[in-house]
Protein backbone atom coordinates (compact mmCIF):
# COMPACT_ATOMS: atom_id res chain seq x y z
CA UNK A 1 0.00 0.00 0.00
CA UNK A 2 1.00 3.63 -0.29
CA UNK A 3 3.56 5.12 2.04
CA UNK A 4 3.96 8.73 0.96
CA UNK A 5 6.64 10.68 2.79
CA UNK A 6 6.69 13.78 0.60
CA UNK A 7 5.64 17.15 1.97
CA UNK A 8 4.67 18.06 -1.57
CA UNK A 9 2.36 15.22 -2.56
CA UNK A 10 -0.13 13.62 -0.17
CA UNK A 11 -2.03 10.40 -0.67
CA UNK A 12 -5.33 12.22 -0.20
CA UNK A 13 -4.45 14.53 -3.11
CA UNK A 14 -3.89 11.57 -5.44
CA UNK A 15 -7.08 9.85 -4.35
CA UNK A 16 -9.07 12.97 -5.25
CA UNK A 17 -8.14 12.41 -8.90
CA UNK A 18 -10.39 9.36 -8.79
CA UNK A 19 -13.05 10.25 -6.23
CA UNK A 20 -13.89 13.48 -8.07
CA UNK A 21 -15.36 11.27 -10.78
CA UNK A 22 -18.27 10.09 -8.64
CA UNK A 23 -21.46 10.71 -10.62
CA UNK A 24 -25.15 10.32 -9.91
CA UNK A 25 -26.37 7.24 -11.85
CA UNK A 26 -29.14 9.41 -13.31
CA UNK A 27 -26.41 11.56 -14.88
CA UNK A 28 -24.28 8.75 -16.32
CA UNK A 29 -22.79 9.46 -19.74
CA UNK A 30 -20.71 7.49 -22.18
CA UNK A 31 -17.63 8.67 -24.06
CA UNK A 32 -15.80 7.66 -27.23
CA UNK A 33 -12.20 8.02 -28.42
CA UNK A 34 -12.05 7.11 -32.09
CA UNK A 35 -8.71 6.66 -33.90
CA UNK A 36 -8.32 6.18 -37.65
CA UNK A 37 -5.48 5.67 -40.09
CA UNK A 38 -4.93 8.39 -42.73
CA UNK A 39 -3.71 6.82 -45.97
CA UNK A 40 -2.98 8.21 -49.42
CA UNK A 41 -6.00 7.33 -51.57
CA UNK A 42 -3.81 6.33 -54.52
CA UNK A 43 -0.61 4.82 -53.09
CA UNK A 44 -2.32 3.45 -49.93
CA UNK A 45 0.77 4.55 -47.97
CA UNK A 46 0.51 6.18 -44.57
CA UNK A 47 0.15 9.97 -44.84
CA UNK A 48 2.99 12.12 -43.55
CA UNK A 49 2.69 15.02 -41.10
CA UNK A 50 4.59 17.44 -43.33
CA UNK A 51 4.02 18.72 -46.85
CA UNK A 52 1.30 20.59 -48.70
CA UNK A 53 -0.98 17.56 -48.40
CA UNK A 54 0.29 16.55 -44.97
CA UNK A 55 -1.90 16.13 -41.93
CA UNK A 56 -0.70 19.36 -40.29
CA UNK A 57 -1.96 21.48 -43.20
CA UNK A 58 -5.25 19.57 -43.27
CA UNK A 59 -5.85 20.20 -39.57
CA UNK A 60 -4.96 23.85 -40.03
CA UNK A 61 -7.52 24.23 -42.81
CA UNK A 62 -10.18 22.42 -40.77
CA UNK A 63 -9.52 24.71 -37.80
CA UNK A 64 -9.85 27.85 -39.93
CA UNK A 65 -13.06 26.70 -41.59
CA UNK A 66 -14.75 25.46 -38.42
CA UNK A 67 -13.36 27.80 -35.74
CA UNK A 68 -11.40 25.21 -33.75
CA UNK A 69 -8.36 26.14 -31.64
CA UNK A 70 -4.89 24.76 -32.26
CA UNK A 71 -3.16 22.42 -29.80
CA UNK A 72 0.56 22.91 -30.35
CA UNK A 73 3.91 21.53 -29.24
CA UNK A 74 6.74 23.98 -29.92
CA UNK A 75 4.54 25.73 -32.54
CA UNK A 76 3.74 22.46 -34.35
CA UNK A 77 0.04 21.59 -34.61
CA UNK A 78 -0.58 18.31 -32.79
CA UNK A 79 -4.34 18.63 -32.47
CA UNK A 80 -7.41 20.85 -32.36
CA UNK A 81 -9.94 21.68 -29.67
CA UNK A 82 -13.43 23.16 -29.56
CA UNK A 83 -15.10 23.40 -26.18
CA UNK A 84 -14.92 19.81 -24.82
CA UNK A 85 -14.21 18.04 -28.13
CA UNK A 86 -10.73 17.38 -29.52
CA UNK A 87 -9.11 16.08 -32.70
CA UNK A 88 -5.58 14.94 -31.88
CA UNK A 89 -2.72 13.17 -33.59
CA UNK A 90 -1.28 9.90 -32.36
CA UNK A 91 2.44 9.14 -32.94
CA UNK A 92 2.18 7.95 -36.55
CA UNK A 93 -0.34 10.63 -37.67
CA UNK A 94 -3.36 8.53 -36.66
CA UNK A 95 -6.28 10.94 -36.19
CA UNK A 96 -8.28 10.61 -32.97
CA UNK A 97 -11.62 12.25 -32.31
CA UNK A 98 -12.41 12.50 -28.62
CA UNK A 99 -15.99 13.69 -28.17
CA UNK A 100 -17.46 15.10 -24.98
CA UNK A 101 -19.35 12.28 -23.22
CA UNK A 102 -23.10 12.27 -23.88
CA UNK A 103 -26.19 10.72 -22.32
CA UNK A 104 -26.99 8.58 -25.36
CA UNK A 105 -25.06 6.91 -28.14
CA UNK A 106 -27.30 8.74 -30.61
CA UNK A 107 -25.98 12.06 -29.28
CA UNK A 108 -22.39 10.86 -29.67
CA UNK A 109 -23.08 9.64 -33.20
CA UNK A 110 -24.52 13.02 -34.13
CA UNK A 111 -21.38 14.73 -32.81
CA UNK A 112 -19.00 12.35 -34.60
CA UNK A 113 -20.94 12.64 -37.86
CA UNK A 114 -20.79 16.43 -37.65
CA UNK A 115 -17.02 16.51 -37.08
CA UNK A 116 -16.41 13.90 -39.77
CA UNK A 117 -18.44 15.82 -42.31
CA UNK A 118 -16.06 18.76 -42.29
CA UNK A 119 -12.87 16.79 -41.69
CA UNK A 120 -13.33 14.22 -44.42
CA UNK A 121 -14.11 16.86 -47.08
CA UNK A 122 -10.77 18.52 -46.45
CA UNK A 123 -8.90 15.22 -46.36
CA UNK A 124 -10.57 14.01 -49.58
CA UNK A 125 -9.51 17.22 -51.32
CA UNK A 126 -5.94 16.24 -50.38
CA UNK A 127 -6.38 12.64 -51.57
CA UNK A 128 -6.46 11.27 -48.02
CA UNK A 129 -8.75 8.49 -46.83
CA UNK A 130 -9.40 7.90 -43.13
CA UNK A 131 -9.39 4.14 -42.74
CA UNK A 132 -11.47 2.37 -40.11
CA UNK A 133 -9.01 -0.42 -39.52
CA UNK A 134 -6.74 -1.55 -36.70
CA UNK A 135 -3.26 -1.55 -38.26
CA UNK A 136 -1.53 0.15 -41.18
CA UNK A 137 -2.45 -1.99 -44.22
CA UNK A 138 0.59 -1.11 -46.33
CA UNK A 139 3.22 1.16 -44.74
CA UNK A 140 5.10 -0.31 -41.78
CA UNK A 141 6.63 1.47 -38.81
CA UNK A 142 10.04 1.77 -40.51
CA UNK A 143 8.41 4.02 -43.11
CA UNK A 144 6.16 6.02 -40.78
CA UNK A 145 7.73 9.07 -39.14
CA UNK A 146 6.73 10.27 -35.70
CA UNK A 147 4.84 13.54 -35.58
CA UNK A 148 6.82 16.43 -34.00
CA UNK A 149 5.56 15.97 -30.46
CA UNK A 150 8.31 15.77 -27.85
CA UNK A 151 6.43 13.29 -25.69
CA UNK A 152 6.24 10.77 -28.54
CA UNK A 153 9.95 10.95 -29.28
CA UNK A 154 10.75 10.28 -25.62
CA UNK A 155 8.27 7.39 -25.52
CA UNK A 156 9.62 5.88 -28.75
CA UNK A 157 13.15 5.93 -27.35
CA UNK A 158 12.03 4.34 -24.08
CA UNK A 159 9.23 1.83 -24.68
CA UNK A 160 10.59 -1.67 -24.98
CA UNK A 161 9.09 -4.71 -26.65
CA UNK A 162 9.57 -6.09 -30.14
CA UNK A 163 6.36 -4.50 -31.47
CA UNK A 164 6.43 -1.20 -29.54
CA UNK A 165 7.15 0.77 -32.72
CA UNK A 166 4.26 -1.00 -34.48
CA UNK A 167 1.91 -0.09 -31.65
CA UNK A 168 2.93 3.57 -31.70
CA UNK A 169 3.12 4.23 -35.43
CA UNK A 170 0.77 1.76 -37.09
CA UNK A 171 -2.24 0.98 -34.91
CA UNK A 172 -5.65 2.56 -34.42
CA UNK A 173 -8.28 1.66 -31.85
CA UNK A 174 -11.60 2.52 -30.24
CA UNK A 175 -11.84 3.49 -26.59
CA UNK A 176 -14.97 3.69 -24.46
CA UNK A 177 -15.35 5.81 -21.31
CA UNK A 178 -17.90 5.00 -18.60
CA UNK A 179 -18.93 6.62 -15.31
CA UNK A 180 -19.12 5.31 -11.75
CA UNK A 181 -20.90 6.49 -8.59
CA UNK A 182 -18.55 5.30 -5.82
CA UNK A 183 -15.25 3.55 -5.26
CA UNK A 184 -17.05 0.23 -4.84
CA UNK A 185 -18.93 0.77 -8.10
CA UNK A 186 -15.75 1.88 -9.89
CA UNK A 187 -13.75 -1.17 -8.87
CA UNK A 188 -16.61 -3.53 -9.65
CA UNK A 189 -16.85 -2.12 -13.18
CA UNK A 190 -13.06 -1.99 -13.51
CA UNK A 191 -12.73 -5.71 -12.77
CA UNK A 192 -15.58 -6.70 -15.07
CA UNK A 193 -14.20 -4.54 -17.89
CA UNK A 194 -10.85 -6.30 -17.59
CA UNK A 195 -12.54 -9.70 -17.70
CA UNK A 196 -14.59 -8.70 -20.75
CA UNK A 197 -11.53 -7.35 -22.51
CA UNK A 198 -10.36 -10.46 -24.44
CA UNK A 199 -13.93 -11.24 -25.54
CA UNK A 200 -14.37 -7.72 -26.86
CA UNK A 201 -11.00 -7.84 -28.63
CA UNK A 202 -12.11 -11.04 -30.38
CA UNK A 203 -15.53 -9.71 -31.39
CA UNK A 204 -14.18 -6.53 -32.93
CA UNK A 205 -10.87 -7.85 -34.31
CA UNK A 206 -10.16 -5.95 -37.51
CA UNK A 207 -6.44 -5.97 -38.35
CA UNK A 208 -5.35 -9.18 -40.10
CA UNK A 209 -3.61 -7.60 -43.14
CA UNK A 210 -0.48 -5.59 -42.38
CA UNK A 211 2.26 -4.45 -44.76
CA UNK A 212 0.22 -5.86 -47.64
CA UNK A 213 0.27 -9.45 -46.35
CA UNK A 214 -1.93 -11.73 -44.24
CA UNK A 215 -0.23 -11.78 -40.83
CA UNK A 216 -1.97 -14.94 -39.61
CA UNK A 217 -3.56 -12.90 -36.80
CA UNK A 218 -7.11 -11.65 -36.47
CA UNK A 219 -5.92 -8.62 -34.50
CA UNK A 220 -2.35 -7.63 -35.19
CA UNK A 221 -3.08 -4.47 -33.20
CA UNK A 222 -3.76 -6.58 -30.10
CA UNK A 223 -0.59 -8.58 -30.75
CA UNK A 224 1.44 -5.38 -30.86
CA UNK A 225 0.15 -4.37 -27.43
CA UNK A 226 1.07 -7.80 -26.04
CA UNK A 227 4.62 -7.11 -27.19
CA UNK A 228 4.96 -3.58 -25.82
CA UNK A 229 6.47 -2.74 -22.43
CA UNK A 230 4.72 -5.16 -20.07
CA UNK A 231 5.67 -2.88 -17.15
CA UNK A 232 2.90 -0.51 -18.19
CA UNK A 233 0.57 -2.51 -20.47
CA UNK A 234 -1.82 -5.44 -19.96
CA UNK A 235 -3.92 -5.79 -16.82
CA UNK A 236 -3.50 -3.23 -14.03
CA UNK A 237 -3.40 -5.49 -10.99
CA UNK A 238 -4.63 -9.05 -10.78
CA UNK A 239 -8.33 -8.12 -11.16
CA UNK A 240 -8.85 -10.04 -7.92
CA UNK A 241 -11.90 -9.80 -5.70
CA UNK A 242 -10.11 -7.32 -3.43
CA UNK A 243 -9.10 -4.20 -5.34
CA UNK A 244 -9.34 -0.50 -4.51
CA UNK A 245 -8.31 2.93 -5.73
CA UNK A 246 -5.20 2.63 -3.58
CA UNK A 247 -4.33 -0.72 -5.14
CA UNK A 248 -4.61 0.85 -8.60
CA UNK A 249 -2.49 3.82 -7.51
CA UNK A 250 0.07 1.37 -6.11
CA UNK A 251 0.37 -0.24 -9.58
CA UNK A 252 1.07 3.19 -11.07
CA UNK A 253 3.58 3.91 -8.31
CA UNK A 254 5.57 0.74 -9.00
CA UNK A 255 5.94 1.48 -12.71
CA UNK A 256 9.25 2.97 -13.95
CA UNK A 257 9.04 6.67 -14.81
CA UNK A 258 9.71 7.88 -18.35
CA UNK A 259 9.80 11.65 -17.82
CA UNK A 260 8.42 14.60 -15.87
CA UNK A 261 7.78 18.16 -17.02
CA UNK A 262 8.90 21.48 -15.59
CA UNK A 263 8.00 24.82 -17.16
CA UNK A 264 6.79 23.04 -20.27
CA UNK A 265 10.09 21.20 -20.77
CA UNK A 266 10.51 17.41 -20.40
CA UNK A 267 13.06 16.02 -17.96
CA UNK A 268 13.84 12.48 -19.08
CA UNK A 269 14.15 9.84 -16.34
CA UNK A 270 14.33 6.90 -18.75
CA UNK A 271 13.02 4.35 -16.27
CA UNK A 272 15.77 4.96 -13.70
CA UNK A 273 13.30 5.06 -10.81
CA UNK A 274 9.70 4.15 -10.07
CA UNK A 275 7.20 6.74 -8.90
CA UNK A 276 7.29 5.08 -5.50
CA UNK A 277 11.03 5.79 -5.29
CA UNK A 278 10.46 9.31 -6.58
CA UNK A 279 7.97 9.91 -3.76
CA UNK A 280 10.48 8.74 -1.15
CA UNK A 281 13.68 10.28 -2.47
CA UNK A 282 12.85 12.82 -5.17
CA UNK A 283 14.96 12.98 -8.34
CA UNK A 284 17.99 15.26 -8.49
CA UNK A 285 16.52 18.64 -7.47
CA UNK A 286 12.94 17.71 -8.30
CA UNK A 287 10.21 16.73 -5.85
CA UNK A 288 6.90 15.15 -6.84
CA UNK A 289 3.67 17.03 -7.38
CA UNK A 290 0.20 16.04 -8.52
CA UNK A 291 0.98 16.86 -12.17
CA UNK A 292 3.87 14.38 -12.04
CA UNK A 293 1.49 11.67 -10.86
CA UNK A 294 -1.08 12.47 -13.53
CA UNK A 295 1.60 12.28 -16.22
CA UNK A 296 2.88 8.99 -14.77
CA UNK A 297 -0.66 7.56 -14.81
CA UNK A 298 -1.18 8.71 -18.41
CA UNK A 299 2.08 7.02 -19.44
CA UNK A 300 0.73 3.69 -18.24
CA UNK A 301 -1.39 1.88 -20.82
CA UNK A 302 -3.37 -0.96 -19.24
CA UNK A 303 -6.25 -2.37 -21.25
CA UNK A 304 -8.59 -0.75 -18.73
CA UNK A 305 -7.34 2.52 -17.30
CA UNK A 306 -8.75 4.21 -14.21
CA UNK A 307 -9.19 7.96 -14.22
CA UNK A 308 -12.12 10.00 -12.89
CA UNK A 309 -13.96 7.64 -15.23
CA UNK A 310 -13.11 4.16 -16.55
CA UNK A 311 -11.36 4.06 -19.92
CA UNK A 312 -11.63 0.75 -21.81
CA UNK A 313 -8.95 0.64 -24.50
CA UNK A 314 -8.74 -2.81 -26.11
CA UNK A 315 -10.62 -2.63 -29.43
CA UNK A 316 -9.43 -2.44 -33.01
CA UNK A 317 -10.74 0.51 -34.97
CA UNK A 318 -13.94 -0.51 -36.75
CA UNK A 319 -16.27 1.48 -38.99
CA UNK A 320 -19.96 2.22 -39.36
CA UNK A 321 -22.24 1.22 -36.49
CA UNK A 322 -19.70 -1.33 -35.24
CA UNK A 323 -17.91 1.39 -33.29
CA UNK A 324 -21.19 2.27 -31.59
CA UNK A 325 -21.88 -1.41 -30.91
CA UNK A 326 -18.83 -1.32 -28.63
CA UNK A 327 -20.40 1.51 -26.65
CA UNK A 328 -23.80 -0.19 -26.64
CA UNK A 329 -22.40 -3.37 -25.10
CA UNK A 330 -20.71 -1.45 -22.29
CA UNK A 331 -23.66 0.84 -21.67
CA UNK A 332 -26.06 -2.09 -21.55
CA UNK A 333 -23.86 -3.93 -19.05
CA UNK A 334 -22.42 -1.23 -16.81
CA UNK A 335 -25.42 1.04 -16.30
CA UNK A 336 -27.81 -1.64 -15.05
CA UNK A 337 -27.17 -3.41 -11.74
CA UNK A 338 -29.08 -6.58 -12.60
CA UNK A 339 -27.13 -6.84 -15.85
CA UNK A 340 -23.87 -6.42 -13.99
CA UNK A 341 -24.89 -9.30 -11.73
CA UNK A 342 -25.72 -11.43 -14.76
CA UNK A 343 -22.32 -10.78 -16.35
CA UNK A 344 -20.58 -11.50 -13.04
CA UNK A 345 -22.40 -14.82 -12.87
CA UNK A 346 -21.47 -15.64 -16.48
CA UNK A 347 -17.77 -15.02 -15.82
CA UNK A 348 -17.69 -16.40 -12.27
CA UNK A 349 -16.22 -19.84 -13.19
CA UNK A 350 -13.20 -18.20 -14.84
CA UNK A 351 -10.00 -17.41 -12.96
CA UNK A 352 -7.35 -14.73 -13.49
CA UNK A 353 -5.07 -17.19 -15.29
CA UNK A 354 -7.89 -18.02 -17.72
CA UNK A 355 -8.30 -14.38 -18.72
CA UNK A 356 -4.55 -13.88 -18.87
CA UNK A 357 -4.07 -16.88 -21.19
CA UNK A 358 -7.00 -15.82 -23.33
CA UNK A 359 -5.40 -12.41 -23.95
CA UNK A 360 -2.52 -14.23 -25.67
CA UNK A 361 -4.76 -16.58 -27.68
CA UNK A 362 -7.33 -14.11 -28.96
CA UNK A 363 -5.12 -12.02 -31.31
CA UNK A 364 -4.46 -15.12 -33.42
CA UNK A 365 -7.55 -17.26 -32.91
CA UNK A 366 -10.20 -14.60 -32.41
CA UNK A 367 -13.68 -15.98 -31.75
CA UNK A 368 -12.40 -19.54 -32.19
CA UNK A 369 -10.25 -19.30 -29.07
CA UNK A 370 -11.31 -21.53 -26.17
CA UNK A 371 -11.59 -20.76 -22.48
CA UNK A 372 -12.44 -23.63 -20.10
CA UNK A 373 -13.57 -25.75 -23.08
CA UNK A 374 -16.02 -23.09 -24.23
CA UNK A 375 -15.50 -20.99 -27.35
CA UNK A 376 -15.10 -17.24 -27.14
CA UNK A 377 -17.88 -17.07 -29.74
CA UNK A 378 -20.37 -18.63 -27.32
CA UNK A 379 -19.38 -16.16 -24.61
CA UNK A 380 -19.57 -13.27 -27.08
CA UNK A 381 -23.13 -14.14 -28.10
CA UNK A 382 -24.20 -14.31 -24.46
CA UNK A 383 -22.48 -10.99 -23.61
CA UNK A 384 -24.26 -9.21 -26.47
CA UNK A 385 -27.57 -10.83 -25.54
CA UNK A 386 -27.28 -9.68 -21.93
CA UNK A 387 -26.40 -6.13 -23.00
CA UNK A 388 -29.30 -6.11 -25.46
CA UNK A 389 -31.88 -7.03 -22.83
CA UNK A 390 -30.78 -4.11 -20.68
CA UNK A 391 -30.83 -1.61 -23.54
CA UNK A 392 -34.29 -2.75 -24.65
CA UNK A 393 -35.59 -2.34 -21.11
CA UNK A 394 -34.30 1.26 -21.07
CA UNK A 395 -36.35 2.00 -24.19
CA UNK A 396 -33.84 4.48 -25.60
CA UNK A 397 -33.56 2.64 -28.92
CA UNK A 398 -29.81 2.16 -28.43
CA UNK A 399 -30.17 -1.62 -28.71
CA UNK A 400 -30.30 -1.01 -32.48
CA UNK A 401 -26.55 -0.40 -32.41
CA UNK A 402 -26.04 -4.06 -31.47
CA UNK A 403 -27.43 -5.23 -34.81
CA UNK A 404 -24.11 -4.69 -36.59
CA UNK A 405 -22.09 -6.98 -34.31
CA UNK A 406 -24.97 -9.48 -33.95
CA UNK A 407 -24.93 -10.05 -37.73
CA UNK A 408 -21.27 -11.04 -37.55
CA UNK A 409 -21.75 -13.27 -34.48
CA UNK A 410 -24.74 -15.05 -36.06
CA UNK A 411 -22.30 -16.17 -38.78
CA UNK A 412 -19.64 -17.06 -36.21
CA UNK A 413 -17.20 -14.44 -37.49
CA UNK A 414 -15.58 -11.11 -36.70
CA UNK A 415 -14.75 -8.29 -39.17
CA UNK A 416 -11.24 -9.80 -39.48
CA UNK A 417 -12.62 -13.19 -40.53
CA UNK A 418 -14.60 -11.56 -43.33
CA UNK A 419 -11.50 -9.72 -44.56
CA UNK A 420 -9.34 -12.85 -44.46
CA UNK A 421 -11.94 -14.83 -46.44
CA UNK A 422 -12.15 -12.17 -49.15
CA UNK A 423 -8.37 -11.58 -49.13
CA UNK A 424 -7.70 -15.22 -49.96
CA UNK A 425 -10.71 -15.42 -52.27
CA UNK A 426 -12.32 -12.82 -54.51
CA UNK A 427 -9.76 -10.10 -53.78
CA UNK A 428 -6.82 -12.34 -54.74
CA UNK A 429 -4.64 -10.51 -52.19
CA UNK A 430 -5.26 -7.14 -53.85
CA UNK A 431 -4.86 -4.43 -51.21
CA UNK A 432 -6.81 -1.87 -53.23
CA UNK A 433 -9.84 -4.16 -53.21
CA UNK A 434 -9.58 -4.44 -49.42
CA UNK A 435 -9.38 -0.66 -49.03
CA UNK A 436 -12.35 -0.24 -51.34
CA UNK A 437 -14.32 -2.76 -49.26
CA UNK A 438 -13.47 -0.99 -45.99
CA UNK A 439 -14.49 2.33 -47.51
CA UNK A 440 -17.79 1.01 -48.89
CA UNK A 441 -18.83 -0.68 -45.64
CA UNK A 442 -18.84 2.59 -43.68
Residue pairs with C-beta under 8 A, 6 or more apart in sequence:
1 246
1 247
1 250
2 11
2 14
2 246
2 249
2 250
2 253
3 280
4 10
4 11
4 279
5 279
5 280
6 279
6 280
6 282
6 287
6 288
7 287
8 287
8 288
8 289
9 279
9 287
9 288
9 289
9 290
9 292
9 293
11 246
13 290
14 249
14 290
14 293
15 245
15 246
15 249
17 290
17 293
17 294
17 297
17 307
17 308
18 183
18 186
18 245
18 248
18 249
18 306
18 307
18 308
19 183
19 245
20 308
21 179
21 180
21 186
21 307
21 308
21 309
22 180
22 181
22 182
23 29
23 179
23 180
23 181
24 181
25 181
25 335
27 179
28 103
28 178
28 179
28 335
29 101
29 102
29 103
29 179
30 101
30 102
30 103
30 104
30 105
30 108
30 176
30 177
30 178
30 179
30 327
30 330
30 331
31 98
31 99
31 100
31 101
31 102
31 108
31 176
31 177
31 178
31 309
32 97
32 98
32 99
32 108
32 112
32 174
32 175
32 176
32 177
32 323
32 327
33 96
33 97
33 98
33 174
33 175
33 176
33 177
33 311
34 96
34 97
34 98
34 99
34 112
34 174
34 175
34 317
34 323
35 90
35 94
35 95
35 96
35 172
35 173
35 174
35 317
36 94
36 95
36 96
36 130
36 131
36 132
36 133
36 172
36 317
37 46
37 94
37 130
37 131
37 133
37 135
37 136
37 137
37 170
37 172
37 317
38 46
38 47
38 55
38 93
38 94
38 95
38 123
38 128
38 129
38 130
38 131
39 45
39 46
39 47
39 128
39 129
39 131
39 136
39 137
39 138
39 139
39 435
40 46
40 47
40 127
40 128
40 129
41 124
41 127
41 128
41 129
42 127
43 138
44 137
44 138
44 431
44 432
44 435
45 138
45 139
45 143
46 92
46 93
46 136
46 138
46 139
46 143
46 144
46 170
47 53
47 54
47 55
47 93
47 128
48 54
48 55
48 93
48 145
49 55
49 56
49 89
49 93
49 145
49 147
49 148
50 56
51 57
53 126
53 127
53 128
55 89
55 93
55 95
55 128
55 147
56 76
56 77
57 126
58 122
58 123
58 126
58 128
59 77
59 79
59 80
59 87
59 89
60 70
60 77
61 122
62 68
62 80
62 87
62 118
62 119
62 122
63 69
63 70
63 77
63 80
65 118
65 122
66 82
66 118
67 82
68 80
68 81
68 82
68 87
69 80
69 81
69 82
70 77
70 79
70 80
71 77
71 78
71 79
71 80
71 81
71 86
71 88
72 78
73 148
73 149
73 150
73 151
74 148
74 150
76 147
76 148
76 149
78 88
78 89
78 147
78 148
78 149
79 86
79 87
79 88
79 89
80 86
80 87
80 88
81 87
83 100
84 100
85 97
85 98
85 99
85 100
85 111
85 115
86 96
86 97
86 98
87 95
87 96
87 97
87 98
87 115
87 119
88 95
88 96
88 98
89 95
89 96
89 147
89 149
90 96
90 147
90 168
90 172
91 146
91 147
91 149
91 152
91 155
91 156
91 168
91 169
92 136
92 141
92 144
92 145
92 146
92 147
92 168
92 169
92 170
93 144
93 147
94 171
94 172
95 119
95 130
97 112
97 115
97 116
99 108
99 111
99 112
99 115
100 111
101 108
101 177
101 179
101 309
102 108
102 111
104 396
104 398
105 324
105 327
105 328
105 331
105 398
105 401
106 396
106 397
106 398
108 324
108 327
109 324
119 130
120 130
123 129
123 130
129 435
129 439
131 137
131 172
131 317
131 435
131 438
131 439
132 206
132 317
132 318
132 319
132 320
132 323
132 438
132 442
133 172
133 206
133 207
133 316
133 317
133 319
133 438
134 171
134 172
134 173
134 205
134 206
134 207
134 219
134 220
134 221
134 316
134 317
134 318
135 166
135 170
135 171
135 172
135 207
135 209
135 210
135 220
135 221
135 224
135 316
136 144
136 169
136 170
136 171
136 210
136 211
137 209
137 210
137 211
137 212
137 431
137 434
137 435
138 211
138 212
138 431
139 170
139 211
140 166
140 170
140 210
140 211
141 165
141 166
141 168
141 169
141 170
142 165
144 169
144 170
146 152
146 153
146 156
146 168
146 169
150 266
151 259
151 266
152 168
154 258
154 259
154 266
154 268
155 168
155 258
155 299
156 164
156 165
156 168
158 258
158 270
158 271
159 167
159 168
159 228
159 229
160 228
160 229
161 167
161 227
161 228
161 229
161 230
162 227
163 223
163 224
163 225
163 226
163 227
163 228
164 224
164 227
164 228
164 229
166 220
166 224
167 221
167 224
167 225
167 227
167 228
170 210
170 224
171 207
171 221
171 224
171 225
172 221
172 316
172 317
173 221
173 313
173 314
173 315
173 316
173 317
174 204
174 315
174 316
174 317
174 318
174 323
174 326
175 311
175 312
175 313
175 315
176 311
176 312
176 315
176 326
176 327
176 330
177 309
177 310
177 311
177 312
178 189
178 193
178 309
178 310
178 312
178 330
178 331
178 334
178 335
179 309
179 310
180 186
180 189
180 309
180 310
183 244
183 245
186 245
186 306
186 310
187 243
187 244
187 245
188 340
189 310
189 334
189 340
190 239
190 243
190 248
190 304
190 306
190 310
191 239
191 240
191 241
191 243
192 333
192 334
192 340
192 343
192 344
192 347
193 304
193 310
193 312
193 330
193 334
194 235
194 236
194 239
194 303
194 304
194 355
195 239
195 347
195 350
195 355
196 333
196 343
196 347
196 383
197 303
197 304
197 312
197 314
197 355
197 359
198 314
198 355
198 358
198 359
198 361
198 362
198 369
198 376
199 376
199 379
199 380
199 383
200 312
200 314
200 315
200 326
200 329
201 219
201 222
201 314
201 315
201 316
201 359
201 362
201 363
202 218
202 219
202 362
202 365
202 366
202 367
202 369
202 376
202 377
202 380
202 414
203 367
203 380
203 384
203 405
203 408
203 409
203 414
204 315
204 316
204 318
204 322
204 325
204 326
204 405
204 414
204 415
205 218
205 219
205 222
205 316
205 362
205 363
205 366
205 367
205 414
205 415
205 416
205 417
206 219
206 316
206 317
206 318
206 414
206 415
206 416
206 419
207 217
207 218
207 219
207 220
207 221
207 222
207 316
207 416
208 214
208 215
208 216
208 217
208 218
208 219
208 220
208 416
208 419
208 420
208 423
209 215
209 419
209 423
209 431
209 434
210 220
212 431
214 420
214 423
214 424
214 429
215 223
216 364
217 223
217 363
217 364
218 362
218 363
218 364
218 365
218 366
218 414
218 416
218 417
218 420
219 316
219 362
219 363
219 366
219 416
220 363
221 316
221 317
222 314
222 316
222 362
222 363
223 363
223 364
225 233
225 301
225 303
225 314
226 233
226 234
226 359
226 360
226 363
228 301
229 301
231 255
231 256
232 255
232 256
232 299
232 300
232 301
232 302
233 301
233 302
233 303
234 302
234 303
234 359
235 302
235 303
235 304
235 355
235 356
235 359
236 248
236 251
236 252
236 300
236 302
236 304
236 305
236 306
237 243
237 247
237 248
237 251
238 352
239 352
239 355
240 352
245 306
248 306
251 300
251 302
252 275
252 293
252 296
252 297
252 300
253 274
253 275
253 276
253 279
254 274
254 275
254 276
255 274
255 275
255 296
255 300
256 269
256 271
256 272
256 273
256 274
257 269
257 271
257 272
257 273
257 274
257 275
257 278
257 283
257 296
257 299
258 268
258 269
258 270
258 271
258 299
259 266
259 267
259 268
259 269
259 270
259 295
259 299
260 266
260 267
260 269
260 283
260 286
260 292
260 295
261 267
261 291
261 295
262 286
267 283
267 286
269 283
272 283
273 281
273 283
275 288
275 292
275 293
275 296
278 288
278 292
279 288
282 288
297 305
297 307
301 313
302 313
303 312
303 313
303 314
303 359
304 310
304 311
304 312
304 313
304 314
305 311
305 313
312 330
315 326
316 415
316 416
317 323
318 326
318 415
319 438
319 441
319 442
320 404
320 441
320 442
321 401
321 403
321 404
322 404
322 405
322 415
324 401
324 404
325 401
325 402
325 403
325 404
325 405
327 401
328 387
328 391
328 398
328 399
328 401
328 402
329 383
329 384
329 387
329 402
329 405
330 387
331 387
331 391
331 398
332 339
332 386
332 387
332 388
332 389
332 390
332 391
332 398
332 399
332 402
333 339
333 340
333 343
333 383
333 386
333 387
333 390
334 340
335 390
336 390
336 393
336 394
338 390
339 386
339 387
339 389
339 390
342 386
343 383
343 386
346 379
346 382
346 383
346 386
349 372
350 371
350 372
354 371
354 372
355 371
357 371
358 369
358 371
358 376
361 369
361 370
362 369
362 376
365 376
366 376
366 414
366 416
366 417
367 375
367 376
367 377
367 380
367 409
367 412
367 413
367 414
367 417
368 375
368 376
368 377
369 375
369 376
370 376
371 379
377 409
377 412
380 409
381 409
384 402
384 405
384 406
384 409
387 402
388 399
388 402
388 406
391 398
391 399
391 402
392 399
408 414
408 415
408 417
408 418
419 434
419 437
422 433
422 434
422 437
423 429
423 434
426 433
427 433
427 434
427 437
